[in-house]
Amino acid sequence: RKQATEYSTSSSDDEFESKPSLTHKAKRTLRRRRKLEKETKQLIKQEELKRLHKAQAVQRQLEELEERQRALETFGVKLERELRGESDSGTKDETQMLHEWFELVLEKNKLMRYESELLIIAQELELEDHQSRLEQKLREKMAIDGKSK
């Protein structure tokens, strides 16, 4: 009996001594986890800001592009009238006007290609943003305890 009492006392002492170390380890693990979560949130914020700045730049470029296209369209209408003889422009010969017309068409095509590229970039940014939100939801759901799942 005496040995059994000593054995149970010593084992309960061991448990008591191991509990503080477990809580210390648990606290350390919890601190590490919180630190990682904080760093992850900061990285996510930085990525969101980068995407936002890039989206704003794309939007500005699209607006500038639209203005340039309108100016080219106006010039093209004027040039087309001159080519048809509807406007009084005896100063330019027809070959020079045709040359300007073809340069105008080339510039307009170049702007249209650039606009397509910008729209693709904008769509890519939207998809990246959507992916980031989905990853965040997944992290939140994975953080839920097993019992609650």
Rosetta blueprint (number, residue, H / E / L):
1 R L
2 K H
3 Q H
4 A H
5 T H
6 E H
7 Y H
8 S H
9 T H
10 S H
11 S H
12 S H
13 D H
14 D H
15 E H
16 F H
17 E H
18 S H
19 K H
20 P H
21 S H
22 L H
23 T H
24 H H
25 K H
26 A H
27 K H
28 R H
29 T H
30 L H
31 R H
32 R H
33 R H
34 R H
35 K H
36 L H
37 E H
38 K H
39 E H
40 T H
41 K H
42 Q H
43 L H
44 I H
45 K H
46 Q H
47 E H
48 E H
49 L H
50 K H
51 R H
52 L H
53 H H
54 K H
55 A H
56 Q H
57 A H
58 V H
59 Q H
60 R H
61 Q H
62 L H
63 E H
64 E H
65 L H
66 E H
67 E H
68 R H
69 Q H
70 R H
71 A H
72 L H
73 E H
74 T H
75 F H
76 G H
77 V H
78 K H
79 L H
80 E H
81 R H
82 E H
83 L H
84 R H
85 G L
86 E L
87 S L
88 D L
89 S L
90 G L
91 T L
92 K L
93 D L
94 E H
95 T H
96 Q H
97 M H
98 L H
99 H H
100 E H
101 W H
102 F H
103 E H
104 L H
105 V H
106 L H
107 E H
108 K H
109 N H
110 K H
111 L H
112 M H
113 R H
114 Y H
115 E H
116 S H
117 E H
118 L H
119 L H
120 I H
121 I H
122 A H
123 Q H
124 E H
125 L H
126 E H
127 L H
128 E H
129 D H
130 H H
131 Q H
132 S H
133 R H
134 L H
135 E H
136 Q H
137 K H
138 L H
139 R H
140 E H
141 K H
142 M H
143 A H
144 I L
145 D L
146 G L
147 K L
148 S L
149 K L
